[in-house]
Amino acid sequence: MDTAAIEKAGVSPLQKWLSDIQQIQDAQAITRMFSKLGLHDLSTPLGYYVDVDAKNTTRYIMYLNQAGLGLPDRDFYFRTDEKTQKNQAAYRAYIQQLFTLSQADKSLTPAQHMENVYAVEKALAAASMTRVELRDPEKNYNLLTVAQLKANYPNIHWDGFLAEMNVQPNEIVIGQLDFFKAVDSLIVALPVQQWKSYLQFHLMNSTAKYLSQDFVEARFNFYGKTLSGIPSMEPRWKRVSGVMEQYLRDIIGQEYVKDNFSPVAKKRALELVDNIKKALEERLAQLTWMGAETKAKALEKLQKIDVKIGYPDNWLTYERTNIDKQPYVLNVLNGAYAENLRILDKLSKDKIDRTEWGMGPQTVNAYYNPLINEIVFPAAILQPPFFYENADDAVNYGGIGMVIGHEITHGFDDQGSQFDAEGNLKNWWTEEDRKQYEVLTKRFVEQYNGYSPLDSIYINGELTLGENIADLGGMIISYNAFKKATAGSDKKISGLTPDQRFFINYAIIWRDHMRPEALRMQVLTNVHSPAKYRVNGVVSNLPTFHKAFEVKEGDDMFIPENKRAVMW
C-alpha cells in the first residue's frame, strides 16, 4: 500500500531481471530464462506444473504445456473480423507502450520491440492447439523420458531448464507435441534479439499490476477496458487482497472459516451429497442406453468419489515466502517462487497427498478432480443464495444441490468419463456404450451451437460440452433427490410450489450482468456457457420444468421432446 515508494521506484525493481535478459546470447540462455521466469509465475512458452500422473495415479509427475501468449487465445491472432483487428491493434500499441514507459532496452525503438514480440507470439499461436483440441485428455498426454525429450527437441536446453528448478525427473508428460516441436525450431530460427524483446515484454506484462501507476493503467486499459469493457479498476485494497489470496491463501482461509462456517452447514451439506449420489445411482441403474458391464464400472466410480466440504484438515504453511519491506513487485515474485517450490516438492513425494485442496475455503466455487476422483465444496459456496442453513429443501436443492450434482456429473461428462474409479486415464466403457454416449453428446453440441448471445457470436457447443452435460445432469439428479427428500409435500410458499421454488433458485444462483466485451470474451474463450444459457438452455430440456411453469409449444423456452438433450 506504500504507493509513494512504488511510484518513485518505477520499473527499477526489475532492473536485474531486465539486465539478465539483455545478456542472453543463445538458445541455452533462452531456455534457462524460460525456467527462471516460470518459477516466478511469469509467462513463457514452456508452461509447467506438477500433478498426479493421469495414467498412474499413485505418483506425481511434471507436465509441460503450450503457453506464452499475451492475447487470451491463439485464435485472437488470426481472426479477421473488425473487433478482433481492433483488439490486435490495441495489443500492439500496449506492447509498444510498455517499452516506452520502461526504456529498458534502448538498442531498439519501442516499435521495433513490439514487432519482435508480436512476431514471436504469432509463431507460437500458429503452433498452438485450439481450446477444443485441448479438451481431449488422450491427445494431451504424451509421456516421454528426459532422454527422449533431448532427442526430440534438441534445441531446448533441458538440462538447464530443469537445473534452474533444481529437479531431476526421469519422465515428463508433454501436452502438445507439435507446439514443442515448433518452440524447438523457433528457439534457433528466430534472431536472439526477438526472443530478448519477447522475454522483456512478458516480464513487464506479468508484473505491470505491481509497478507504478503508469504501468498499472497501461495494463488495465488493454486487458480491462479494451478486452473486457471494464470502465474503472477496483480500489487498491481489493487488488492487493487478491494477491494475498493467490499467494497466502490458507492464512486468509483460516480466518474466514472462524466466522463463516458452521458444523450445521457441513452436516446438512453432507446429507445433500449423500442424497444426490443415491439419486445418480438410481438413474444409472435405469439407463436404457448403457449396458450392464459399463454400468457396473460407473457405479464403482460413483461409490469411490471422495467428498470434501468446508475447509482442509491440513493448512498450507508459508515459511519459504519471503515478505519484507522490499519493493512490492519483488514480494509478489517471492510469493510466486515459494508456491512453485511447494509444487515442485511433490516430485520427491513417495505417494500422492489426497488431503490437498485446490481452492481455499473462502472461494465461491466448487470442483471435480478426475485424477483423485473427488468433489470439493469450499465453505464460501455453502452460503446464500447457494445454500441456506434454515431454508426449505426446494431452495437448497435448486441451489447447492444442483452444484453438487454438477460436480458429480463431471465425473461422467465427455472428459471425466475417460477416467476410471481410481482417477486413471483409462477406457472403462464397452465399445457399443461409448458410441451411444457420443451420439447423445451431439444433441448438446447442436443445441448450444444455436445460441447467439451477441450478434454473429455463437456459443461453441464443443468447447462448452463438458459443462453443459454437467449442468443438465446436475439438475436432473438434484431434482430427483429433492423429490425423494420431500415426498408428498406440495406446500406453497409466497404462492410458489416446491418445483417452482427449486427452478427459481437455480436461476438465482447464476444471476449476472455482463458488458458486451466481457460476454464476447467468455463466449470465445470459456468452457462455461454464459449464465443465461446455463439456466434457460438446461431447463428447456426438462419436462419437469415445462410442467412446473406450464410451458407449451410455441413458448420461447419450449423444445420438442425429440430435440431435447438427454444423458443422465
N, C-alpha and C positions, 0 to 999 in steps of 0.2 A: 504493500500500500504506500510505500515511500516513493511517490511519483516524482518528486523533485530530483531524487538521486537517479531515477530511471531516465528522466528527460536529459539530465546532464551527461549520462553515460552514452546515450545513443546506441550505436552498433558496436561500440568499443569492447563490451564483454565477449564478443565473438571473434575478436581480432586474432587470437591464437588459432582458432579453427580456420578462419579465412586464410591465414598465412600458410598453414599446413596444406590446404588445398592448392594454393598457388605454387607450392614446391613440387607438386606431382609431376612426374616425368614419363611414366609408363603405365602399362596395364596392371602391373603388380601393385603399384601405389594406388591406382584407382580402386582395385578390389579391396585393399585394406581400408580405404576411406569408406567404401560401402559398409563394411563391417563396423567401423567406428561410429558412423552416423546412425546405423541401425540400432546399435546398443543404447542410443540415447533417444529413440523414437523419432528419428529424423528420416525423411523419405529417401529411399534408394530403389533401384530396380530389383534388388535381391531381398524381398520381404521374407522374414523368417519367424517361426515360433516353435515352441516345444509343446507337444500334447501327447495324449495316448495314441499309440500306434493303431491305426484303423484296421489293420489286419493281424494284429497280435496285441490284444488289449491287456496283456499282463505287463507291458513295458511302455516307457515314454520314448519318443523319437523326435528328431528335428524335421520340420517341414520347411521347404523353400517354395515360395510362390511369386508370381508376377506382381510387380508393384512399380512405384517410381513415377507416376503421372501426377501432374498438377491439376488437370481438369478432372471432373468427377468420374469419367468413364471413357474407355477407348473410343467409343462412337462419337464423342464430342469433338474429336479431331477430324472426323470425316463426313459428318452430316453437312448438307449444303443448304438447308433452309435458312431463311433470313435471321431467325432468332439465334440459331447456332453460330452463324457468321458474325453476328454482333458480339456474342459471348467470346468467340475466338479472338476478335479484335481487342476486346476489353482485357482478356487474359494476357495478350502480348503487351499491351500497354502497362499492365500491372507488373509483369516481369521487368520491363524497362524501368519502371518507377522504383523498384527495389534497388536496382543497380545505381540509379541516380541518387537515391537517398543515402546509400551506404558508401559510395565512392570507394568500394572495397578493392577493386582491381581496375586500375586505370590503363592497363595495357590495351584494352579495347574500349570503345564507346558503349554506353548502356544499350544502344540499339544493336550493336554487334553481339553483345552478350545475350540479348533477347533472342536474336536469330539462332544463336548456338543452342540455347536452352530448348527452344521450340522444335528445332530440327531433331535433337536427341529424343525428346518426348514423342514426337510424331513417329519416329522409327520404332520406339518401344511400343507405342499404341498399335502400330500395324502388326506387330508380332503377338499382341495380347489376345487371349481368348475373350469371347463375349461373355456377358453376365449369364446368359442362358447356358453356355457351354461350361461355365464354372460350377453349375449346379449338378454336374454329373460326377459322383464320387469316384467311380472306377477310372474315368478318364484322367482325373486329377490326383491319382495315387500311382506313383512310379518309384518303386524302391530301388535305390542304387547304392552300391558301396562307394566309399570315398575314392577308391581306385578307379571305379567306373566313371565317377564324376570327372576326375582328372583326365581320363582318356577321351570322354565325350565332349568335354568343354575345356580344352587345354589352355585357352587364353585367360580364363578366370583363375586367379591365383588362389586356389582353395586352401593351401597351407596357411597363407597369410590371413585369409578370411576367417578361418577357424582359430588361428593363433590369437587374433585380436580378441576373440570371445573366450579364449582360454578353455576350449573344449576339444575333445578328440573323438568324435563319434565314428563308428565303423560304417554306419549306413545312414542315409538321409532320404526322405521322401521328396521327390521333385514333383511339383504340381503340374506345370505346363512345359513339356519338353521343347516344343517349338520356340517358346519365349526364351528359354535359357540358351538355346542354340543361337538365337538372334543376339542376345546380350554377349555371348562368347565371340560372335563375329564383330559386333559393333565396338566392343571394347578396344579392338585394334584397328578396325577400319576407319573409325571416326578420328579426327585430329584430337590430340590430348587437350588442346585448348577448349574444344567444345565440351568435353567432359568436365573441365575445370569450371566453365561457366555454369553448367548444369548443377554441379555439386554446390557451388556457391549459392546459387539461387535456392536450391532445396534446403540448404542450411538456414538461409534467411526467411524463406517462406514458412518453414516449420516452426520458427521461433518468433516470427513477427509479432504475434499476440503478446509477447512478454517484453518487447522492446519499448522504445519511446513512442509517443503518441502518433508521430508521423507514420511509423511503420504499422502501428495498430490500425490506424484509419485506412491506410492503403490496402491492407489485407481485408478489412471489413467491407470496404467499398466494393471489392470484387466478389468475395465469397458470400458476403451478407447481402448487400444491396443488389448487385447485378444478377447473381445466380439464384438467390432465394427471395428477393423482394423485401428484405427486412429494412425498414426505414431508419432505425437507430439501434445502436448496440446496447446491450444490457449494462447496468451500472457496474462499476469496477468490482465492488464487493462480490457480486454474483459471479463474475468471470473468474475471480481469484478462488472463490469457494469451489468452482467447477474443477480447477486444477487440484485442489486439495482432495476432492472426490476421486480424481483419477489416480493420484499417487500416494494418498494416505487414507484410502477408502475405509479400512476397518476401524481406524481410530474414530472416524465420524460415525460409523455404523454402531459401535458400542454405545455411544451417547444416544443415538437415535432410538434404539430398542428399549432403553431405560424408560422412556416416556411414551412410546408409541406402539407397544405391542404387548398384548396380554395373554396369559395362559388360556383364557376362554376363547380368544380368537383362534389360537393354534388348535385347540381341541375341536372346535366346530369346523375348521378348515380340513382337518384330517378326516372327519366324518364325511364331508363333501367328497373328498378324494376317493374314499372307500366306496361310496355310493356310485360315483361316476365310473370307477373301474369295473364295478359289478354290472353297470348298465352296458358298458362296451363288451364285457364278457358275454352277456346275453345277446347282444347284436351280432357278435362274431358267430355264435352258435347257430343263429337263424339265417346267416347269409346263404343265398342260393347259388351265387356265382363262384364261391370258394370251396374247394374240395377238402375232405377230411384231413389229409396229410398236412396241407398248408395251415388249416385251422388249428391243428394241434401245436404247430410251431408258433403261430400268432398268439395263442393263449398262453404258451410258455413265456413268450416275450412280455406280454401284458402283466403276468404274475410277478415277473422279475424286475419290473420298473421300480426303481428306488424313489422315495419321496422325501424332499427336503422343504421344510416350511419355517419361515421366520428369519432365522439367522444361524450362522455356522457354530458348531461346537468348538472349533479351534479358530481363533482370530489370527490374522496375519500380523506380524510384527515388523518394525521398520528400523532395526539397529543400523543397517547399512545406508540409510537415507541421510545424506549429509546436508542438513539445512542450517545455514547460519546467516550472518549479515552481509554476505557477498551479494553481487547483483542478482536480481530476481530471476532472470533468464537462466543463470547458472544453477540456482536452486532447483528450478524446474528440470533442467537437464540431469541433475544429480538424482532427482526423484525417479526419472525415467530409467537412469542407469541402474539404480538399485532394484527396480522392478524387473528389468531384463536379466540381472544376475539371478534373481529369485527364479525366474522362468528357466534359465539355463541350468540351474542347480538340479532340475528334475532329471536331467540326463544321467546323473550319478545315482539316482534312487534305484533300489532293488525292486520296489513294487510301486504301483500307482497309488496315489492318495485319493481315496473315494470320499473323503470328508471335505475336500476343497470346494469352494463356491466360486462361480464365475461372475457373480454380481454381489454388491453389498446389500445389506438389509434395507437401506434407505432408497433403493431403486424401485420405481413404479414400473415393474416389468416382471416377466417370468420367462423360463426357457426349458427346452428339452435338449439334453445332451445325448446324442446317439452312441457316442463312444463309451459312456458309462451306463447308458440306458436309465436315465434319471430325469425326473421333473423337479423343478426348483421354483419356489414361490417366496420371494423376499417379503419381509414384514410390511414394506410400504405399499404393496399391492393389496394387502389384506386390510384395506381402508375403504371408506366410501369414495366413489359410488360403486366400486367393485364388490365390496363386502361390508356388511353392517352386522355387528355382533347381535343386535336385537331385532333385525328386520325379518319379515316373513320369508319363507323359503323361495317363493316365486322370484323375489328381487335378487336374492343371493345366487340362486341357480342361473338366473339370466345374466348375472354379472360375473363373479369369481368362478361360478360353476362352469360357465362357458370357457373361461380362460383355462381352467383345469382340464376340461375336455379337449380344448385346442392343443395344449401341450402334450397330453397323452396321445392324441391323434397324430402328432408329428412323428411319433414312433412308427407310424404306418402310412405316412404320406409318400410321395414318389421318391424322395430321398431316404427318409428314415426307414422305409420298408426294405431297404437294401442292407440294413444292419441287423444282425441276429440278437438273441436274448442277452448275449454276453457283450454286445457292442461291436462285434467284429463285422467288417465289411465283407459279407458272405451271403450268397444266394440261398434262401431257405424256402423258396417257392417252387412248386411244380411248374413246368413249362406252360401248361394249359392255364393255370390260375394266373400266372404273370401276364399272359396275353389278355385274359379277361380284365385284369386290373388296368392295363394300358388302354383298353377300349373305353373303360369308364372315365379315365382321365381326360380323354379327348373332349368330352362334353364340358368339362371345366374350362379347358383351353378355349373352346369355341364361345362359351358364354361370356367369359371375361374379355376376350378379344373384341367383343362387340360393344364394350363400354367406352365412351369417349368423354372423359372429364373436362377436356378443353378442345377447342376447335382443332381438328386434324391430328390430335394427340389421343391415341388409344392405349388402353391397358395392354400389356404384353401377357397373354394368358399362360405362356410357357415359363416366363420369369417368375410369375406370381403363383404358379401351380401349387407348390407345397403349402403355402399359407392359405390359399383358397380351400384346399382339401381339408386342412386343419380347422379352418373356420366353420365349414359346414359340418364336419364330423364332430367338432366340439359342441356345436349347438344341438345336434341330434342326440348325442349321448347325455348331455346335461339335461335336456328336456325330458328324456326317458327317466333319468334318475330323479328329477324333480317330481314327475307324476307318481313315481313309486313312493317317494317320501311323503307325498301329500294325498295319498289315495283317498277318494271320497270327499275331499274338501273343495268346495266351489265358492267360498266366501269372497264377496266383492269388497274391495277397499277403494274409497274415493270413486266409486262407480265402475271400477275396473275388475274384470275377472282375473283369477290367478294366471291364466295363459297370457292375457293382455299385459299383466304386470311383468311377467317373465320376458316377453319380447321387448317391452318398452325399456326395461333396464339394460337389455342388450344394446339397444340403440344409444342409451345414455352413456354407456362406458366408452363409446367411440366418438362422442361429440368432438368436433374440432372446427376450426375455421382457418383455411389456408389461402395465402395470397397466390395469385396465378403462377408466379415464378416458382414458388415452393412446390405447388401442386405439379407443375411440369417436371421439376427435378425428381419428385417422388415417382411419377409415372415412368420416367426414363431410367431410373437407377435402383428403385427399391423393390425388394421381393414381396412386400406387402402391397395389396391394392389400396387405393385411397379409402379413407374411413367410410364414406358414403356407400361404397360398393362392398365393403366388408360387411355392411349391415344389409342394405337392400338386395345386393347380389345373393347373399346367403338365404335370407328369409323368403325370397321369391321362389326358392326350390322346395319350401316346406309346406306340405298340406296342412299341418297344424297351425301355421301362421295364417294361411288363407281362411281357415275355419274361424280362428280367433277374431279376425277383423273383417270377416265376410267379403274377402277379396274374390272377385268374379272375373270371368273372361271379359276382356276389354279394358280392365283397370291397368294402370301403368305397371303395377308390380305382379301382374299375373303372368306366369309362364305355363304353357300347356304341359300336361303331365309327361308326354313323350319327349319333351325338350329339356326337362329338369335334370340337373346334375345329381347323381346319387353315388354313394360309395359305402360308408359305414352305417 
